[in-house]
Amino acid sequence: MPYLMGLLAAFEGVALIVLARRVELMDVMVMDRTIVMVLGLALFALGMALFVPVFPQLRRTGERPMWRMQVGAAVAVIAISLLFLAMAAPAIVEGIGTMDKRYSVLATAQLFFLGITALVFLFYEAAKDRHKAWLEWVGILASCLVMTEGVVIFGLRGDLNVHGQLEAGPAFMAVIGIALVALGVIEVVVFNRRREGTGKAIELLDWSGVAVSVAIGALGLYALTLVTSMTLDGVIYDYYWLLAAGLIPGLLGPLLDYTQTMVADREGPNMDAGVITTIGLLIAIPIALIL
């Protein structure tokens, strides 16, 4: 997975170099063609740093140095994405025109997804059981998607008016975004619980995994009860933006709950709790849409 994420980041770097042009982030900064090319070159170098250890000839130089290089590259990609998310604003691209803030945020958030996915899987140790390893892989990927939605919401923060449903300021969206990132991080920790030494710690992580999954699903369900058009910083968004914002955590919550339940090999009440909450979250999705 880190190799694939690195290759994709390198491709994005090449695209930035080839298509480089003047970009103005309104009321924030102006990047001329040279700066954009340098940014593309940096992404290409970081992407290749993640990708090149796949070659056996390079791995002979030492597993640990290669791993450290990959971790550093993944952290750098995340840092770049977070920097631009913090400065998120409408952009004027030379030869193309004005891009709404939403598209700038989505473009940067996918870079965050590449970096965080690569970083998480660099620390992941696959289970010996192939079935468990597959479920953990799915769960960890879902956790990265939860974190990515969190940074999207954080990047879009602004004066929000869900027509006839809710009015809030930038702080509301910032808190929701940070909460989703934090919940995604906790999920990643839960999926790496095999490193914990004591049975009590493992059991505590199991139950915290259920609670966090339910919290993620509940945030999605809450958003689904509000589905309608909305205005964000004076820009009108159609209903499907809020629908997508609710469906993603609404579906990822039960998926995370299910994968954790199956991986943990729970028995009796523990297994029942995981299955019941998973089914309950899925059943609640159409109910939330109707309300």
LINRA-V415530 format. One record per residue. N is the residue number from 1. SS is DSSP state (2 for helix, 1 for strand, 0 for the rest). OMEGA is omega in degrees with one decimal (NA if undefined). NEAR is the number of other ideal C-beta (glycine too) atoms within 10 Angstrom. Layout:
# LINRA-V415530
N/SS/OMEGA/NEAR
N/SS/OMEGA/NEAR
This chain:
# LINRA-V415530
1/0/177.3/16
2/2/179.6/23
3/2/179.8/16
4/2/178.9/15
5/2/177.7/27
6/2/179.5/26
7/2/178.7/17
8/2/177.8/19
9/2/178.0/27
10/2/177.1/21
11/2/178.1/13
12/2/176.6/19
13/2/178.0/21
14/2/179.0/14
15/2/178.2/13
16/2/179.8/19
17/2/-176.7/16
18/2/-175.1/9
19/0/-174.8/13
20/0/176.4/20
21/0/-177.0/14
22/0/179.9/15
23/1/176.6/20
24/1/171.8/17
25/1/-170.5/18
26/0/177.1/13
27/0/-179.2/8
28/0/-176.8/14
29/1/175.9/12
30/1/177.6/11
31/1/177.8/18
32/0/-174.7/13
33/2/-178.7/12
34/2/-179.7/10
35/2/178.8/14
36/2/178.1/19
37/2/178.1/18
38/2/177.2/14
39/2/177.8/18
40/2/178.2/20
41/2/178.4/15
42/2/178.3/15
43/2/178.3/24
44/2/-179.9/19
45/2/180.0/14
46/2/178.7/25
47/2/178.8/25
48/2/176.3/15
49/2/176.3/21
50/2/-171.6/31
51/2/-169.8/21
52/2/179.2/19
53/2/177.2/19
54/2/-179.5/14
55/0/-176.9/11
56/2/-177.9/7
57/2/-179.4/7
58/2/-178.0/13
59/2/179.7/14
60/0/179.0/9
61/0/177.8/10
62/0/-179.2/10
63/2/-174.6/10
64/2/177.7/8
65/2/178.7/12
66/2/-179.6/18
67/2/179.6/15
68/2/178.0/12
69/2/179.2/15
70/2/178.6/24
71/2/178.9/17
72/2/179.5/13
73/2/179.2/26
74/2/178.6/27
75/2/179.6/15
76/2/177.9/17
77/2/178.4/28
78/2/-178.9/19
79/2/178.7/11
80/2/-179.1/19
81/2/-179.9/23
82/2/177.9/18
83/2/-179.0/10
84/2/174.7/21
85/2/178.2/21
86/2/179.6/12
87/0/-173.5/14
88/0/-179.7/22
89/0/173.4/17
90/0/-175.5/18
91/1/173.5/20
92/1/-177.3/14
93/1/-178.3/15
94/0/178.6/13
95/0/-179.7/7
96/0/-179.4/11
97/1/-175.9/8
98/1/174.6/11
99/1/177.0/16
100/0/179.7/14
101/2/-176.8/20
102/2/-177.6/17
103/2/175.1/12
104/2/-179.9/23
105/2/-179.8/21
106/2/179.4/14
107/2/179.9/14
108/2/-178.5/22
109/2/179.2/23
110/2/174.3/16
111/2/174.7/22
112/2/179.4/25
113/2/178.4/23
114/2/-177.5/27
115/2/-176.3/27
116/2/177.9/27
117/2/177.8/23
118/2/-178.0/29
119/2/-177.9/22
120/2/-177.4/23
121/2/173.4/21
122/2/179.4/17
123/0/-175.9/13
124/0/175.4/17
125/0/-174.8/10
126/0/176.8/12
127/0/179.4/16
128/0/176.8/8
129/0/-175.5/12
130/2/-179.9/9
131/2/177.9/10
132/2/-179.4/17
133/2/179.0/15
134/2/179.5/15
135/2/177.6/20
136/2/178.6/22
137/2/179.0/17
138/2/-178.8/17
139/2/-179.7/25
140/2/177.0/24
141/2/176.9/17
142/2/177.6/23
143/2/177.8/29
144/2/177.0/24
145/2/176.9/21
146/2/178.8/27
147/2/-179.8/24
148/2/176.4/24
149/2/177.4/24
150/2/-179.1/25
151/2/175.2/27
152/2/179.3/25
153/2/178.2/24
154/2/-179.2/24
155/2/-179.4/27
156/0/-173.5/26
157/0/-179.8/23
158/0/178.1/18
159/0/-172.5/14
160/1/174.3/18
161/1/173.7/16
162/1/-166.4/19
163/0/177.9/14
164/0/-174.9/10
165/0/-170.3/12
166/1/171.3/14
167/1/-178.1/13
168/1/179.1/15
169/0/-178.5/11
170/2/-177.1/15
171/2/-179.1/9
172/2/-179.8/16
173/2/178.6/20
174/2/-180.0/16
175/2/178.8/14
176/2/-179.9/20
177/2/179.2/21
178/2/179.1/14
179/2/179.1/16
180/2/177.1/27
181/2/-179.6/20
182/2/179.3/15
183/2/177.1/23
184/2/177.9/27
185/2/179.1/17
186/2/178.8/20
187/2/178.6/27
188/2/178.1/20
189/2/-179.9/15
190/2/-178.5/25
191/2/176.0/25
192/0/-175.4/16
193/2/-179.7/18
194/2/179.6/13
195/2/-180.0/10
196/0/-172.6/14
197/0/-173.5/7
198/0/178.8/8
199/2/-179.4/8
200/2/179.0/9
201/2/179.0/12
202/2/179.0/15
203/2/178.3/15
204/2/178.2/14
205/2/178.0/19
206/2/-177.9/20
207/2/176.7/15
208/2/176.4/16
209/2/177.0/25
210/2/-178.5/22
211/2/-178.9/13
212/2/178.2/24
213/2/178.8/32
214/2/179.2/19
215/2/178.2/17
216/2/178.3/32
217/2/-178.9/27
218/2/177.1/16
219/2/177.5/24
220/2/179.3/26
221/2/178.3/22
222/2/178.9/15
223/2/-179.9/23
224/2/177.8/23
225/2/-177.6/13
226/0/-169.7/19
227/0/174.3/21
228/0/175.6/14
229/0/-178.6/15
230/1/176.4/22
231/1/179.9/15
232/1/-176.9/20
233/0/176.5/15
234/0/179.5/8
235/1/-178.4/13
236/1/177.5/11
237/1/176.7/19
238/0/-174.6/10
239/2/-173.6/14
240/2/175.1/11
241/2/178.6/16
242/2/176.4/19
243/2/178.2/17
244/2/-179.6/13
245/2/178.6/23
246/2/-176.8/22
247/2/-177.0/19
248/2/176.9/21
249/2/178.6/27
250/2/178.2/25
251/2/-179.2/18
252/2/178.6/26
253/2/178.1/30
254/2/176.9/23
255/2/177.7/21
256/2/179.3/32
257/2/-179.2/29
258/2/-177.7/22
259/2/178.3/27
260/2/-179.6/26
261/2/-177.4/24
262/2/-178.5/20
263/2/-174.9/24
264/0/-178.5/22
265/0/-179.3/11
266/0/178.8/19
267/0/175.3/8
268/0/-176.5/7
269/2/179.6/9
270/2/177.5/16
271/2/-179.4/14
272/2/-179.1/12
273/2/179.7/16
274/2/-178.8/23
275/2/-178.0/15
276/2/179.9/14
277/2/177.5/20
278/2/179.8/24
279/2/-180.0/13
280/2/179.3/13
281/2/179.3/25
282/2/179.8/17
283/2/-176.8/11
284/2/-177.3/19
285/2/178.2/19
286/2/177.9/10
287/2/179.3/11
288/2/178.8/21
289/2/-179.3/15
290/2/-176.0/8
291/0/NA/11
